[in-house]
Amino acid sequence: MEIWESEREEESFQLAKKLGEKAKKGDIYCLEGELGTGKTVFAKGFAKGLEIEEIVDSPTFTIVKEYQGREKLYHFDVYRIEDVEELQEIGFSEMISGDAVCLIEWASRIEEEIPENAKWISIEKDLEKGFDYRRICMGERK
C-alpha cells in the first residue's frame, strides 16, 4: 500500500495529477472518502494528469461523465446508485472493459461490480493535523 500525506488542497491535486500522468487505458481507480474529503479535487488533478482541459466536476446526478485527453476518462459517482441494475442501464460493464481509464467515486457501494485489478484509493481527513490535512492511501481491494 502506498500512503501520502497532504497538508494543502494543491498538494492533493498534484498527487492526483501524477497518478493521472501514469494512468493508461484499462486502469480502474476506485476513490473512497467521506463527504468533504476532497474526492472532486482529486478527480480534477487526476484528469489534468490525463491532459484533460475541460472543467471536471462531480457527476453526482448523472452518474458518469466522459472526458477526452491523452486517454478517455470515465468519471463515475455512484453515491446515488440504489441497485446495481442501474449500472447496466448506463452501460457500466462496457465502460470499464478497457478502452478508457475509469475513476469511480464511492466505489464500495458497487464493490461486487468492480474488477479485481482495480486500484483502491482512500482519502481521510484528520482535523487534529489541520483543516486541509489529508491522508491518501492507494492499494489493492480493501
C-alpha positions in Angstrom: 0.0 0.0 0.0 1.2 3.5 -0.8 0.5 6.3 1.6 0.8 10.0 1.1 0.1 12.9 3.3 -1.2 16.3 2.0 -1.4 19.5 4.0 -3.0 21.6 1.3 -5.6 21.1 -1.4 -3.0 21.9 -4.0 -0.8 19.0 -2.8 -3.7 16.6 -3.1 -4.3 17.9 -6.6 -0.7 17.5 -7.6 -0.5 14.0 -6.2 -3.6 13.0 -8.2 -2.1 14.7 -11.3 1.0 12.5 -11.0 -1.2 9.4 -10.8 -3.2 10.6 -13.9 0.0 11.0 -15.8 0.8 7.4 -15.2 -2.7 6.1 -15.9 -3.3 4.1 -19.1 -6.2 2.6 -20.9 -7.9 -0.2 -18.9 -6.9 1.2 -15.5 -9.6 1.5 -12.9 -9.2 3.7 -9.8 -11.8 3.4 -7.0 -12.0 6.5 -4.9 -13.3 6.4 -1.3 -13.7 9.1 1.3 -16.4 10.8 3.4 -18.2 13.8 2.1 -15.9 16.8 2.0 -12.6 14.9 2.0 -11.6 16.1 -1.5 -12.6 13.4 -3.9 -13.6 16.1 -6.5 -10.2 17.9 -6.0 -8.5 14.5 -6.6 -10.6 13.9 -9.7 -9.7 17.3 -11.1 -6.0 16.6 -10.6 -6.2 13.1 -12.0 -7.9 14.5 -15.1 -5.3 17.1 -15.5 -2.7 14.3 -15.5 -4.6 12.8 -18.4 -4.2 16.1 -20.2 -8.0 16.8 -20.0 -8.6 20.5 -20.5 -12.4 20.5 -19.7 -13.7 21.6 -16.3 -14.1 18.4 -14.3 -16.8 18.3 -11.6 -18.6 15.5 -9.7 -21.1 13.5 -11.8 -23.4 13.0 -8.8 -26.6 13.4 -10.6 -25.6 12.0 -14.0 -23.6 9.0 -12.5 -20.9 9.2 -15.2 -19.2 11.9 -17.3 -16.8 11.2 -20.2 -13.8 13.3 -20.9 -11.1 13.1 -23.6 -7.5 13.8 -23.1 -4.4 11.7 -23.6 -6.8 8.9 -22.8 -10.5 8.8 -22.5 -11.7 9.1 -18.9 -15.0 7.8 -17.5 -15.6 9.6 -14.2 -18.3 7.9 -12.1 -20.0 9.0 -8.9 -22.1 6.0 -7.7 -23.2 7.6 -4.5 -26.9 7.7 -5.6 -26.9 4.1 -7.1 -29.7 2.2 -5.3 -29.4 -1.0 -7.3 -26.6 -2.4 -9.4 -29.1 -2.9 -12.2 -28.9 0.9 -12.7 -25.3 0.5 -13.7 -26.2 -1.9 -16.5 -28.7 0.7 -17.8 -25.9 3.2 -18.3 -23.5 0.6 -19.9 -21.1 0.3 -16.9 -19.8 -3.1 -18.0 -18.8 -1.8 -21.4 -17.3 1.4 -20.0 -14.9 -0.5 -17.6 -14.0 -3.1 -20.2 -10.7 -1.5 -21.1 -11.0 1.3 -23.7 -10.6 4.1 -21.2 -9.3 5.0 -17.8 -12.1 4.8 -15.1 -12.3 6.8 -11.9 -15.1 5.7 -9.6 -16.2 7.7 -6.6 -17.9 5.8 -3.8 -16.9 2.5 -5.4 -17.5 0.4 -2.3 -21.3 0.9 -2.9 -20.9 -1.3 -6.0 -17.9 -3.4 -4.9 -19.2 -6.6 -6.4 -19.1 -5.0 -9.8 -15.5 -3.8 -9.6 -12.9 -5.9 -11.3 -10.1 -7.4 -9.2 -7.4 -5.4 -11.0 -8.8 -2.1 -9.7 -6.7 0.2 -7.6 -8.4 1.5 -4.4 -7.7 5.0 -3.1 -9.0 6.3 0.2 -8.9 9.9 1.3 -9.2 10.6 5.0 -9.0 13.9 6.9 -7.7 14.4 10.4 -8.7 17.7 11.8 -6.2 17.4 14.6 -3.5 17.8 12.0 -5.2 20.7 10.3 -8.3 21.6 8.3 -6.7 20.7 4.9 -4.7 17.7 6.0 -5.5 14.5 4.1 -4.1 11.0 4.3 -4.3 9.3 0.9 -3.8 5.6 0.6 -3.7 3.5 -2.5 -3.6 -0.3 -2.7 -5.5 -3.3 -3.8 -9.1 -4.2 -2.9 -9.7 -3.5 0.7 
